[in-house]
Amino acid sequence: MSASAVQGLAARGITKSFAQQVLHGIGIEVAPGELVAITGPSGAGKTTFCRILAGLERPDAGTVTLGGRDLQGVPPQQRRVALMFESYALYPHLTVRGNALSPLEAPGGRLGPAAAAARVDEVLELLEIRHLGERLPGALSGGQKQRVALARLLVQAPDLYILDEPISHLDAKLRHKLRGEIRRRLAAQDAPTVWSTPDGMEALSVGDRVVVIDGGRIEQVGTPEDIWLRPASARVAKLLGDPPMNLIEGALARENGTLFFTRRDLRLALPPALARAAEQAVGGSAILGVRPDGIAFAAPDTPGAVGAEIYSNEPFGKHAIVTLDLGALLAKAKTSMATAAALANGAGDGIGRPVGLVFPNDGLTLFDGTTGRALPGN
Ligand SMILES: Nc1ncnc2c1ncn2[C@@H]1O[C@H](COP(=O)(O)OP(=O)(O)OP(=O)(O)O)[C@@H](O)[C@H]1O
């Protein structure tokens, strides 16, 4: 914890152009001790936004305040920000230990040499790189370098943490472990934290709140649960889930009082839960979002089932992903190994076999076909 009274971060109306406009007046607020995860596809503007928060880049318009203090014109080294960027920026002539120790040796450091060394040891141990302490960065793998950069961040007690893709180069097991460990450590601090990642599921797992950006604009801000259960747009839905929600483009029509989602041969009577959303958009285009784990299989001629052909069938051990050809459209179902084996029926994974699909009554989402925004009433 820093000696200064740590308070929240607020960025407002941040605009930035290079050759093109990259950020369109976006803002976030991060309370003391809160972790806000920023996610979005590659090129969304996450790194540019983080660099502006850190003072490494100047916005064309907008303000950044920390604890109510305007940071405009305050150089990065005076912002008391602990930064970690994807490029790592390790000191090549310092060992792993020297790099991790470097922020604690800066003028104004408050820890004595023994306490600083103990903190470095503890963080290197946590990140499983203590045995590499005497190596130079040039003799490390990408994932090891990333952990040294993380160590240098975690030894600090700043007024603000900014982590840009902090665990993207680690193997899956370590990523999983460190996600929780780092989150736990940062949660024990008073400083606000901004964690940027292109991995939507990582954002949901680490963030107290999540900000989704796309094309330099905010698509949605909410708790992980909000964003998972109620994605504000098809662009948000596309970033989340493994595999993500299936997005089927079609139209809404009413026949004999029943609302249908239609696309080519597909005609799906919408469950009552979706009727309110569908009602306002009848006659227009729509995108139906179907979660892969909500799709059930039935015989091809089952009334109400959607006809499809098996395109591929991949077992993953604890579940299987079955890709389905719905006629010029592929959708993915996440199912049990037993169901996938039954579909394969011992012959060529079942590829080409006709099946019926039953979509869940809940867990479907309707988006406007033109804007991609979720229809109100979903
Ligand atoms: N210094 C620069 N000069 C020109 N264009 C830039 C500069 N920095 C970023 N851009 C452009 O701004 C856009 C946003 O880039 P940014 O790195 O912020 O995205 P990102 O969301 O972090 O992407 P990624 O997940 O791939 O790192 C991209 O189109 C990029 O090419």
The ligand as an SDF file (V2000), in Angstrom:
LIG
                    3D

 31 33  0  0  0  0  0  0  0  0999 V2000
    1.7560    4.5330  -32.8940 N   0  0  0  0  0  0  0  0  0  0  0  0
    0.8040    4.2110  -33.7670 C   0  0  0  0  0  0  0  0  0  0  0  0
    0.7940    4.7270  -35.0030 N   0  0  0  0  0  0  0  0  0  0  0  0
   -0.1850    4.4180  -35.8900 C   0  0  0  0  0  0  0  0  0  0  0  0
   -1.2060    3.5870  -35.6210 N   0  0  0  0  0  0  0  0  0  0  0  0
   -1.2460    3.0260  -34.3980 C   0  0  0  0  0  0  0  0  0  0  0  0
   -0.2590    3.3010  -33.4000 C   0  0  0  0  0  0  0  0  0  0  0  0
   -0.5540    2.6070  -32.2860 N   0  0  0  0  0  0  0  0  0  0  0  0
   -1.6870    1.9160  -32.5710 C   0  0  0  0  0  0  0  0  0  0  0  0
   -2.1080    2.1680  -33.8320 N   0  0  0  0  0  0  0  0  0  0  0  0
   -3.3280    1.6200  -34.4770 C   0  0  0  0  0  0  0  0  0  0  0  0
   -4.3900    1.8200  -33.5800 O   0  0  0  0  0  0  0  0  0  0  0  0
   -5.2970    0.7070  -33.6230 C   0  0  0  0  0  0  0  0  0  0  0  0
   -5.4940    0.1800  -32.2190 C   0  0  0  0  0  0  0  0  0  0  0  0
   -4.2750   -0.4290  -31.7800 O   0  0  0  0  0  0  0  0  0  0  0  0
   -4.0830   -0.9990  -30.3160 P   0  0  0  0  0  0  0  0  0  0  0  0
   -2.7060   -1.5630  -30.2490 O   0  0  0  0  0  0  0  0  0  0  0  0
   -4.4470    0.0360  -29.3450 O   0  0  0  0  0  0  0  0  0  0  0  0
   -5.1680   -2.1640  -30.3040 O   0  0  0  0  0  0  0  0  0  0  0  0
   -5.3220   -3.3890  -29.3020 P   0  0  0  0  0  0  0  0  0  0  0  0
   -6.7750   -3.4570  -28.9970 O   0  0  0  0  0  0  0  0  0  0  0  0
   -4.3880   -3.2580  -28.1760 O   0  0  0  0  0  0  0  0  0  0  0  0
   -4.9090   -4.6210  -30.2050 O   0  0  0  0  0  0  0  0  0  0  0  0
   -4.0670   -5.9630  -29.8270 P   0  0  0  0  0  0  0  0  0  0  0  0
   -4.9790   -6.8090  -28.9730 O   0  0  0  0  0  0  0  0  0  0  0  0
   -3.8200   -6.5670  -31.1790 O   0  0  0  0  0  0  0  0  0  0  0  0
   -2.8220   -5.5360  -29.1320 O   0  0  0  0  0  0  0  0  0  0  0  0
   -4.7090   -0.2900  -34.6040 C   0  0  0  0  0  0  0  0  0  0  0  0
   -5.3520   -0.1220  -35.8390 O   0  0  0  0  0  0  0  0  0  0  0  0
   -3.2450    0.1210  -34.6790 C   0  0  0  0  0  0  0  0  0  0  0  0
   -2.7210   -0.2060  -35.9310 O   0  0  0  0  0  0  0  0  0  0  0  0
  1  2  1  0
  2  3  1  0
  2  7  2  0
  3  4  2  0
  4  5  1  0
  5  6  2  0
  6  7  1  0
  6 10  1  0
  7  8  1  0
  8  9  2  0
  9 10  1  0
 10 11  1  0
 11 12  1  0
 11 30  1  0
 12 13  1  0
 13 14  1  0
 13 28  1  0
 14 15  1  0
 15 16  1  0
 16 17  2  0
 16 18  1  0
 16 19  1  0
 19 20  1  0
 20 21  2  0
 20 22  1  0
 20 23  1  0
 23 24  1  0
 24 25  2  0
 24 26  1  0
 24 27  1  0
 28 29  1  0
 28 30  1  0
 30 31  1  0
M  END
$$$$
